[in-house]
Amino acid sequence: MVRHRLKTISRFLAWGSIIALAVLSLIPTEQMIRTALTGRVEHLVAYAGTACIAATAFGERGLFRLIFALLIYAGSLEFLQRFSPGRTSSILDFMFSGTGVLLGVGAFALLARWLSTEANGQRPSH
């Protein structure tokens, strides 16, 4: 029961993050609110967080499939920025987004492995 609730919550969070990426990627420049980070670091952090949450929610369907889907999504959003007032698309921005996807899924995989070994009372091999 608890596991089912956690899975449901993680899926809501994943879809919320995915929608937030679209909104933040496509709003016109004059409506953007920037952080103290550079735009490319924002890409990396946003996609890493979304990928980690999405891996928690949908990882059982395959991490490579998730990586592929998020990379296609990142590329699509980057392309669509061409049609948003004041926005431009950039291969370098896509590369930072893609790196974030890989880092987020990688962090999930490492954490899942660590939790699995801890739950089984084993120590990870070096």
PyMOL commands that place a pseudoatom at each C-alpha (Angstrom):
pseudoatom trace, name=CA, resn=MET, resi=1, chain=A, elem=C, hetatm=0, pos=[0.000, 0.000, 0.000]
pseudoatom trace, name=CA, resn=VAL, resi=2, chain=A, elem=C, hetatm=0, pos=[2.733, 2.479, 0.962]
pseudoatom trace, name=CA, resn=ARG, resi=3, chain=A, elem=C, hetatm=0, pos=[4.806, 1.461, -2.044]
pseudoatom trace, name=CA, resn=HIS, resi=4, chain=A, elem=C, hetatm=0, pos=[1.820, 2.069, -4.331]
pseudoatom trace, name=CA, resn=ARG, resi=5, chain=A, elem=C, hetatm=0, pos=[1.263, 5.539, -2.847]
pseudoatom trace, name=CA, resn=LEU, resi=6, chain=A, elem=C, hetatm=0, pos=[4.934, 6.432, -3.265]
pseudoatom trace, name=CA, resn=LYS, resi=7, chain=A, elem=C, hetatm=0, pos=[4.827, 5.303, -6.892]
pseudoatom trace, name=CA, resn=THR, resi=8, chain=A, elem=C, hetatm=0, pos=[1.701, 7.414, -7.500]
pseudoatom trace, name=CA, resn=ILE, resi=9, chain=A, elem=C, hetatm=0, pos=[3.316, 10.459, -5.870]
pseudoatom trace, name=CA, resn=SER, resi=10, chain=A, elem=C, hetatm=0, pos=[6.512, 9.999, -7.864]
pseudoatom trace, name=CA, resn=ARG, resi=11, chain=A, elem=C, hetatm=0, pos=[4.495, 9.832, -11.089]
pseudoatom trace, name=CA, resn=PHE, resi=12, chain=A, elem=C, hetatm=0, pos=[2.654, 13.061, -10.279]
pseudoatom trace, name=CA, resn=LEU, resi=13, chain=A, elem=C, hetatm=0, pos=[5.990, 14.712, -9.501]
pseudoatom trace, name=CA, resn=ALA, resi=14, chain=A, elem=C, hetatm=0, pos=[7.512, 13.373, -12.720]
pseudoatom trace, name=CA, resn=TRP, resi=15, chain=A, elem=C, hetatm=0, pos=[4.685, 14.672, -14.892]
pseudoatom trace, name=CA, resn=GLY, resi=16, chain=A, elem=C, hetatm=0, pos=[4.749, 17.979, -13.025]
pseudoatom trace, name=CA, resn=SER, resi=17, chain=A, elem=C, hetatm=0, pos=[8.478, 18.299, -13.713]
pseudoatom trace, name=CA, resn=ILE, resi=18, chain=A, elem=C, hetatm=0, pos=[8.010, 17.405, -17.376]
pseudoatom trace, name=CA, resn=ILE, resi=19, chain=A, elem=C, hetatm=0, pos=[5.277, 20.016, -17.752]
pseudoatom trace, name=CA, resn=ALA, resi=20, chain=A, elem=C, hetatm=0, pos=[7.372, 22.596, -15.883]
pseudoatom trace, name=CA, resn=LEU, resi=21, chain=A, elem=C, hetatm=0, pos=[10.242, 22.000, -18.327]
pseudoatom trace, name=CA, resn=ALA, resi=22, chain=A, elem=C, hetatm=0, pos=[7.922, 22.779, -21.238]
pseudoatom trace, name=CA, resn=VAL, resi=23, chain=A, elem=C, hetatm=0, pos=[6.500, 25.911, -19.639]
pseudoatom trace, name=CA, resn=LEU, resi=24, chain=A, elem=C, hetatm=0, pos=[9.898, 27.247, -18.599]
pseudoatom trace, name=CA, resn=SER, resi=25, chain=A, elem=C, hetatm=0, pos=[11.435, 26.386, -21.968]
pseudoatom trace, name=CA, resn=LEU, resi=26, chain=A, elem=C, hetatm=0, pos=[8.762, 28.019, -24.065]
pseudoatom trace, name=CA, resn=ILE, resi=27, chain=A, elem=C, hetatm=0, pos=[7.703, 31.167, -22.206]
pseudoatom trace, name=CA, resn=PRO, resi=28, chain=A, elem=C, hetatm=0, pos=[8.740, 34.398, -23.943]
pseudoatom trace, name=CA, resn=THR, resi=29, chain=A, elem=C, hetatm=0, pos=[11.959, 36.057, -22.835]
pseudoatom trace, name=CA, resn=GLU, resi=30, chain=A, elem=C, hetatm=0, pos=[10.239, 38.997, -21.126]
pseudoatom trace, name=CA, resn=GLN, resi=31, chain=A, elem=C, hetatm=0, pos=[8.375, 36.609, -18.799]
pseudoatom trace, name=CA, resn=MET, resi=32, chain=A, elem=C, hetatm=0, pos=[11.440, 34.583, -17.812]
pseudoatom trace, name=CA, resn=ILE, resi=33, chain=A, elem=C, hetatm=0, pos=[12.718, 34.617, -14.257]
pseudoatom trace, name=CA, resn=ARG, resi=34, chain=A, elem=C, hetatm=0, pos=[16.387, 33.674, -14.036]
pseudoatom trace, name=CA, resn=THR, resi=35, chain=A, elem=C, hetatm=0, pos=[18.324, 32.224, -11.142]
pseudoatom trace, name=CA, resn=ALA, resi=36, chain=A, elem=C, hetatm=0, pos=[21.860, 33.185, -10.152]
pseudoatom trace, name=CA, resn=LEU, resi=37, chain=A, elem=C, hetatm=0, pos=[23.061, 30.219, -12.233]
pseudoatom trace, name=CA, resn=THR, resi=38, chain=A, elem=C, hetatm=0, pos=[23.970, 30.465, -15.903]
pseudoatom trace, name=CA, resn=GLY, resi=39, chain=A, elem=C, hetatm=0, pos=[21.309, 29.339, -18.351]
pseudoatom trace, name=CA, resn=ARG, resi=40, chain=A, elem=C, hetatm=0, pos=[23.261, 26.211, -19.233]
pseudoatom trace, name=CA, resn=VAL, resi=41, chain=A, elem=C, hetatm=0, pos=[23.670, 25.198, -15.601]
pseudoatom trace, name=CA, resn=GLU, resi=42, chain=A, elem=C, hetatm=0, pos=[19.931, 25.758, -15.198]
pseudoatom trace, name=CA, resn=HIS, resi=43, chain=A, elem=C, hetatm=0, pos=[19.399, 23.314, -18.082]
pseudoatom trace, name=CA, resn=LEU, resi=44, chain=A, elem=C, hetatm=0, pos=[21.664, 20.747, -16.443]
pseudoatom trace, name=CA, resn=VAL, resi=45, chain=A, elem=C, hetatm=0, pos=[20.030, 21.008, -13.023]
pseudoatom trace, name=CA, resn=ALA, resi=46, chain=A, elem=C, hetatm=0, pos=[16.439, 21.066, -14.341]
pseudoatom trace, name=CA, resn=TYR, resi=47, chain=A, elem=C, hetatm=0, pos=[16.941, 18.004, -16.536]
pseudoatom trace, name=CA, resn=ALA, resi=48, chain=A, elem=C, hetatm=0, pos=[18.945, 16.112, -13.897]
pseudoatom trace, name=CA, resn=GLY, resi=49, chain=A, elem=C, hetatm=0, pos=[16.175, 16.632, -11.361]
pseudoatom trace, name=CA, resn=THR, resi=50, chain=A, elem=C, hetatm=0, pos=[13.437, 15.725, -13.813]
pseudoatom trace, name=CA, resn=ALA, resi=51, chain=A, elem=C, hetatm=0, pos=[15.329, 12.633, -14.992]
pseudoatom trace, name=CA, resn=CYS, resi=52, chain=A, elem=C, hetatm=0, pos=[15.922, 11.404, -11.439]
pseudoatom trace, name=CA, resn=ILE, resi=53, chain=A, elem=C, hetatm=0, pos=[12.264, 11.896, -10.523]
pseudoatom trace, name=CA, resn=ALA, resi=54, chain=A, elem=C, hetatm=0, pos=[11.099, 10.284, -13.782]
pseudoatom trace, name=CA, resn=ALA, resi=55, chain=A, elem=C, hetatm=0, pos=[13.444, 7.322, -13.218]
pseudoatom trace, name=CA, resn=THR, resi=56, chain=A, elem=C, hetatm=0, pos=[11.911, 6.859, -9.773]
pseudoatom trace, name=CA, resn=ALA, resi=57, chain=A, elem=C, hetatm=0, pos=[8.435, 6.964, -11.296]
pseudoatom trace, name=CA, resn=PHE, resi=58, chain=A, elem=C, hetatm=0, pos=[8.971, 4.994, -14.494]
pseudoatom trace, name=CA, resn=GLY, resi=59, chain=A, elem=C, hetatm=0, pos=[12.335, 3.236, -14.127]
pseudoatom trace, name=CA, resn=GLU, resi=60, chain=A, elem=C, hetatm=0, pos=[10.786, -0.204, -14.163]
pseudoatom trace, name=CA, resn=ARG, resi=61, chain=A, elem=C, hetatm=0, pos=[9.953, 0.397, -17.835]
pseudoatom trace, name=CA, resn=GLY, resi=62, chain=A, elem=C, hetatm=0, pos=[13.651, 0.652, -18.668]
pseudoatom trace, name=CA, resn=LEU, resi=63, chain=A, elem=C, hetatm=0, pos=[16.207, 3.353, -17.997]
pseudoatom trace, name=CA, resn=PHE, resi=64, chain=A, elem=C, hetatm=0, pos=[17.518, 3.453, -21.577]
pseudoatom trace, name=CA, resn=ARG, resi=65, chain=A, elem=C, hetatm=0, pos=[13.996, 3.975, -22.843]
pseudoatom trace, name=CA, resn=LEU, resi=66, chain=A, elem=C, hetatm=0, pos=[13.555, 6.809, -20.332]
pseudoatom trace, name=CA, resn=ILE, resi=67, chain=A, elem=C, hetatm=0, pos=[16.865, 8.408, -21.343]
pseudoatom trace, name=CA, resn=PHE, resi=68, chain=A, elem=C, hetatm=0, pos=[15.870, 8.224, -25.000]
pseudoatom trace, name=CA, resn=ALA, resi=69, chain=A, elem=C, hetatm=0, pos=[12.440, 9.744, -24.338]
pseudoatom trace, name=CA, resn=LEU, resi=70, chain=A, elem=C, hetatm=0, pos=[13.861, 12.607, -22.255]
pseudoatom trace, name=CA, resn=LEU, resi=71, chain=A, elem=C, hetatm=0, pos=[16.551, 13.353, -24.863]
pseudoatom trace, name=CA, resn=ILE, resi=72, chain=A, elem=C, hetatm=0, pos=[13.891, 13.513, -27.592]
pseudoatom trace, name=CA, resn=TYR, resi=73, chain=A, elem=C, hetatm=0, pos=[11.820, 15.764, -25.331]
pseudoatom trace, name=CA, resn=ALA, resi=74, chain=A, elem=C, hetatm=0, pos=[14.775, 18.062, -24.611]
pseudoatom trace, name=CA, resn=GLY, resi=75, chain=A, elem=C, hetatm=0, pos=[15.568, 18.314, -28.319]
pseudoatom trace, name=CA, resn=SER, resi=76, chain=A, elem=C, hetatm=0, pos=[11.948, 19.034, -29.170]
pseudoatom trace, name=CA, resn=LEU, resi=77, chain=A, elem=C, hetatm=0, pos=[11.679, 21.780, -26.578]
pseudoatom trace, name=CA, resn=GLU, resi=78, chain=A, elem=C, hetatm=0, pos=[14.966, 23.288, -27.725]
pseudoatom trace, name=CA, resn=PHE, resi=79, chain=A, elem=C, hetatm=0, pos=[13.690, 23.344, -31.321]
pseudoatom trace, name=CA, resn=LEU, resi=80, chain=A, elem=C, hetatm=0, pos=[10.321, 24.808, -30.304]
pseudoatom trace, name=CA, resn=GLN, resi=81, chain=A, elem=C, hetatm=0, pos=[12.065, 27.730, -28.599]
pseudoatom trace, name=CA, resn=ARG, resi=82, chain=A, elem=C, hetatm=0, pos=[12.574, 29.136, -32.109]
pseudoatom trace, name=CA, resn=PHE, resi=83, chain=A, elem=C, hetatm=0, pos=[8.863, 29.956, -32.144]
pseudoatom trace, name=CA, resn=SER, resi=84, chain=A, elem=C, hetatm=0, pos=[8.746, 31.644, -28.727]
pseudoatom trace, name=CA, resn=PRO, resi=85, chain=A, elem=C, hetatm=0, pos=[9.244, 35.432, -28.733]
pseudoatom trace, name=CA, resn=GLY, resi=86, chain=A, elem=C, hetatm=0, pos=[12.816, 36.396, -27.870]
pseudoatom trace, name=CA, resn=ARG, resi=87, chain=A, elem=C, hetatm=0, pos=[13.990, 32.778, -27.523]
pseudoatom trace, name=CA, resn=THR, resi=88, chain=A, elem=C, hetatm=0, pos=[16.537, 30.908, -29.594]
pseudoatom trace, name=CA, resn=SER, resi=89, chain=A, elem=C, hetatm=0, pos=[17.520, 27.271, -29.762]
pseudoatom trace, name=CA, resn=SER, resi=90, chain=A, elem=C, hetatm=0, pos=[21.064, 26.094, -29.224]
pseudoatom trace, name=CA, resn=ILE, resi=91, chain=A, elem=C, hetatm=0, pos=[22.877, 22.804, -29.678]
pseudoatom trace, name=CA, resn=LEU, resi=92, chain=A, elem=C, hetatm=0, pos=[24.993, 23.646, -26.626]
pseudoatom trace, name=CA, resn=ASP, resi=93, chain=A, elem=C, hetatm=0, pos=[21.862, 24.137, -24.500]
pseudoatom trace, name=CA, resn=PHE, resi=94, chain=A, elem=C, hetatm=0, pos=[20.612, 20.752, -25.724]
pseudoatom trace, name=CA, resn=MET, resi=95, chain=A, elem=C, hetatm=0, pos=[23.951, 19.191, -24.772]
pseudoatom trace, name=CA, resn=PHE, resi=96, chain=A, elem=C, hetatm=0, pos=[23.653, 20.558, -21.231]
pseudoatom trace, name=CA, resn=SER, resi=97, chain=A, elem=C, hetatm=0, pos=[20.065, 19.280, -21.035]
pseudoatom trace, name=CA, resn=GLY, resi=98, chain=A, elem=C, hetatm=0, pos=[21.194, 15.866, -22.263]
pseudoatom trace, name=CA, resn=THR, resi=99, chain=A, elem=C, hetatm=0, pos=[24.029, 15.784, -19.761]
pseudoatom trace, name=CA, resn=GLY, resi=100, chain=A, elem=C, hetatm=0, pos=[21.492, 16.559, -17.049]
pseudoatom trace, name=CA, resn=VAL, resi=101, chain=A, elem=C, hetatm=0, pos=[19.350, 13.615, -18.220]
pseudoatom trace, name=CA, resn=LEU, resi=102, chain=A, elem=C, hetatm=0, pos=[22.338, 11.272, -18.021]
pseudoatom trace, name=CA, resn=LEU, resi=103, chain=A, elem=C, hetatm=0, pos=[23.389, 12.575, -14.606]
pseudoatom trace, name=CA, resn=GLY, resi=104, chain=A, elem=C, hetatm=0, pos=[19.857, 12.319, -13.208]
pseudoatom trace, name=CA, resn=VAL, resi=105, chain=A, elem=C, hetatm=0, pos=[19.281, 8.765, -14.409]
pseudoatom trace, name=CA, resn=GLY, resi=106, chain=A, elem=C, hetatm=0, pos=[22.807, 7.813, -13.351]
pseudoatom trace, name=CA, resn=ALA, resi=107, chain=A, elem=C, hetatm=0, pos=[22.219, 9.193, -9.856]
pseudoatom trace, name=CA, resn=PHE, resi=108, chain=A, elem=C, hetatm=0, pos=[18.975, 7.234, -9.648]
pseudoatom trace, name=CA, resn=ALA, resi=109, chain=A, elem=C, hetatm=0, pos=[20.691, 4.007, -10.770]
pseudoatom trace, name=CA, resn=LEU, resi=110, chain=A, elem=C, hetatm=0, pos=[23.495, 4.432, -8.234]
pseudoatom trace, name=CA, resn=LEU, resi=111, chain=A, elem=C, hetatm=0, pos=[21.073, 5.221, -5.426]
pseudoatom trace, name=CA, resn=ALA, resi=112, chain=A, elem=C, hetatm=0, pos=[18.815, 2.279, -6.344]
pseudoatom trace, name=CA, resn=ARG, resi=113, chain=A, elem=C, hetatm=0, pos=[21.814, -0.050, -6.369]
pseudoatom trace, name=CA, resn=TRP, resi=114, chain=A, elem=C, hetatm=0, pos=[23.048, 1.248, -3.024]
pseudoatom trace, name=CA, resn=LEU, resi=115, chain=A, elem=C, hetatm=0, pos=[19.592, 0.925, -1.452]
pseudoatom trace, name=CA, resn=SER, resi=116, chain=A, elem=C, hetatm=0, pos=[19.256, -2.598, -2.839]
pseudoatom trace, name=CA, resn=THR, resi=117, chain=A, elem=C, hetatm=0, pos=[22.562, -3.713, -1.324]
pseudoatom trace, name=CA, resn=GLU, resi=118, chain=A, elem=C, hetatm=0, pos=[21.697, -2.051, 1.987]
pseudoatom trace, name=CA, resn=ALA, resi=119, chain=A, elem=C, hetatm=0, pos=[18.281, -3.748, 2.067]
pseudoatom trace, name=CA, resn=ASN, resi=120, chain=A, elem=C, hetatm=0, pos=[19.928, -7.121, 1.463]
pseudoatom trace, name=CA, resn=GLY, resi=121, chain=A, elem=C, hetatm=0, pos=[22.497, -6.514, 4.200]
pseudoatom trace, name=CA, resn=GLN, resi=122, chain=A, elem=C, hetatm=0, pos=[25.368, -6.566, 1.698]
pseudoatom trace, name=CA, resn=ARG, resi=123, chain=A, elem=C, hetatm=0, pos=[28.173, -4.124, 1.313]
pseudoatom trace, name=CA, resn=PRO, resi=124, chain=A, elem=C, hetatm=0, pos=[28.821, -2.786, -2.199]
pseudoatom trace, name=CA, resn=SER, resi=125, chain=A, elem=C, hetatm=0, pos=[31.934, -4.291, -3.817]
pseudoatom trace, name=CA, resn=HIS, resi=126, chain=A, elem=C, hetatm=0, pos=[34.724, -1.965, -4.832]
for i in range(1, 126): cmd.bond("trace and resi %d" % i, "trace and resi %d" % (i + 1))
show_as sticks, trace
zoom trace
